[in-house]
Amino acid sequence: MRYNFKAAFKAIAAIFVLVFALNTLTACADQKMDMTTVTAVIDVRTPAEIAETGHLDGALTFDWQGSDFAAQAETLDKSGNYVIYCRSGNRAGQAIAWFEENGFTGELTNGGGLADAQALTGIAIVNG
């Protein structure tokens, strides 16, 4: 019987990578952010979205699509650390780009969607 060591090695390597990746992702999913370093949490969804699904308790609400977003954001400490979230992470990413372009130098974390941000921060979701 002849063994194909190259194929066996590839299979073992693939299994190792898969196990490592799953363990890494699972370990990260359970970790919460150190909120003692966060200046504020910012929800950049529309008021209608917030009314429908709630928001993280104590989060600032700056509607990314609203006409007063820039004015609201300019009231913040530009050296502060912020967690920014929306419905999916897309608008949060756009808002983070805006913050960076406008001189914000602290850590800007994309919290993703509401459930993702809740898992990341450990802050409760409240209605309205």
N, C-alpha and C positions, 0 to 999 in steps of 0.2 A: 504494500500500500504506500502510495506517495502522497506526502502532505504539501499543501501549498502554503508555505510559511508567510509569504507576502500578503495573501488574502486574510490569513488568520491574524496577522499583525494589524492590518487595517481594521478588521472587525473589533479587535480588542481596544485599539486606539479610539474608535468611534464610541464604543461603550463607555470608556473612561471619560471622554469629553462630555457625553450626554449626562452621566452621573454628576460630574463636576458642575456643569451648567445648572442642572436642576437644584443641586444643593445650594449653589450661590444665589440663585433667584429666590428660593424659598427662605434663605437666611435674610436676604434684604427685605423681603416683603413684610417681615415681622418687626422691623426696626422702625422706631419713631424718631423724628427729628428732635434735636435738643432745642426746645422752644425758649430756653433762657437767653439765647443769642438772637432771637428774632424780635425785631422792632415792631412789626405788625404783619397781620395776614390780610391780604386784599383779594376781594371777590370782584372780578371784572365782568360779570354777567349783567344782563339787562335787569331792570326792576321786575319785569314780568317773570323772568326765569327764577329770580330769587323768591318771589311770592309763591311760585308753583312748587319749588322743591326745598326751600329753606336755604340757610347759609351757615357757615361755621360761626359759632357763638363768639361775638366780639370782633368779627371781621369787618374791615372797612369795605364799603361798597362803592366802587368807582366804575361806572358803566363804560367799558372800553369804546362802545359805539355812541356814547352820549357826547353832547357838545361841551360838557364841562369836565371831561376826563383830564385834560392837561392842567386846568386850573386846580382841580382836586389833587393831582399828583404833585404839583409844585409846592403844596403845603407840607410835604413830607421831608424828613431829614435825608438828604442825598447820600449820606454815609451809612444809613441804616440798612439792616438786613431784612428782606421781605420775602414772604411766601405768597405767591400770586397764583390764583386758580380761576377756572371758568367752568365750562361744561365738559370740555374734552382735553384742554391743555393748549389748544390752538391760539385762542385769544390771549391766554396768559403768556404764551411765547411772544406774540406780537407786542404785548404791553411791556414785557421784559426788554425787548429790543428798543422800544421807545424810551424806557428808563435809562438804558445804557447810552443811547444817543443824546440824552438830555442831562448827562453828567452824574448819574447815580453810580456810586462807587462801591457800595456794600454788596453783600451776597444776595443775589436775586434768584430765588428758587421757584421753578415751575412746579406747582403742586398738582397739575393735571386737572381732572374733573373734581367735582364736589366729594364723591366717595373716596377718591385717591387722596385728596387733601386732608380729609378726615383721618384716614389711615396714617398718613405721613405725620400729621401734627398731634393726633390724639384729642383734638378739640371736638366737642359735640356739635351735631347739626341741630339747629333750632329753626322753627317755622317763622315765616314772615320776614 
